[in-house]
Amino acid sequence: MNHDHSGFSRRQWLQTSGALVVASAWTGLGLSQAWAQGAGQGIGNWPQKVIRIVVPNPAGGTADVLPRLILEQLGSRLGQSVIVDNKPGAAGNIGAEFVANAEPDGYTLLASPPTTLAINPSLYPKLNYDASKFVPISILATVPNVLMAHPSLPFNNVQEFMAYAKANPDKLTYASQGSGSTSHLTAELFKMKTGLKLVHIPYKGDAPAMADLLAGHVQIMFGNIAAANVHLKAGKLKILAVTSPKRLAALPDVPALNDLVPGMVSVTWFGLVAPAKTPAAIAAKLSSTISDILKMPEIAKRFAEASADPLGNTPEEAAAWMKEESERWRAVVRAGNIKVD
């Protein structure tokens, strides 16, 4: 698989990153120089104690699983324990606010799906943190999204689903991981592009949304493929389409929704960031270490088993990626006049 799931090329990331404040810290400094001069930039003898990665989602979902896959390697390479601390609630804002208020010393990090980093700033009139102030470290991985349906429903492909939804406005319910989550906005993007009327049922995370979809309490969901795969094999779900730009090698018989509804592209990604004012050298060291870990065959295999495509880009590339995604979802929020309670 290539890494260009969001439709942005590596070249585009680098081009956009030039305009970012984050990139200014790097002017005239190569990564190796920044690292070498770490002591002068506040890296000192970092790390000297446990590093905590806050995940603003409940345990069990992809957002929680992916950081855990690199904990052991990250800890052994840095010479300190690295732990995951789940702080779910308020669409991820509780965990994000906690990290935003933490000391910028490299010991408290945030590993999050797009919600807190690229979506919530457009959804909420007032947040207790400024997502644009986080210091980007890396995009850990991307995970394709899929359109799933409960097997009891009387349609087996996108065309039949759309015909059924058109004939039954506001009868079909769709689950999401919460108001403003990727799954919610992907469904809203779909509604905008098709004019179909579907009813939103928000949950607190991926796991409870999937549980109710499997039980038939809700009928459809735009969710990540990792959550769907095991149930698909067991015949407990049907996948109607993928929302990656093209068909996936792993699901060759499943069409890309983009081919049927142009512009229907949505990929979930997982970013690692630090509080504002965290030294650039710490971000560089973490980014470089994570990049090396993600290249390990056994780690790549574990990510593949979670249906995730490891990325591990630089702080500048991560900053440009988040900026592009923020702009894309801001347009959906505005066009759909989406509000959260």
Secondary structure, 3 states (H helix, E strand, C coil): CCCCCCCCCHHHHHHHHCCCHHHHCCCCCCHHHHHHCHHHHCCCCCCCCCEEEEECCCCCCHHHHHHHHHHHHHHHHHCCCEEEEECCCHHHHHHHHHHHCCCCCCCEEEEECHHHHHHHHHHCCCCCCCHHHCEEEEEEEEEEEEEEECCCCCCCCHHHHHHHHHHCCCCCEEEECCCCCHHHHHHHHHHHHHCCCCEEEECCCHHHHHHHHHHCCCCEEEEEHHHHHHHHHCCCCEEEEECCCCCCCCCCCCCEHHHHCCCCCCEEEEEEEECCCCCHHHHHHHHHHHHHHHCCHHHHHHHHHCCCEECCCCHHHHHHHHHHHHHHHHHHHHHCCCCCC
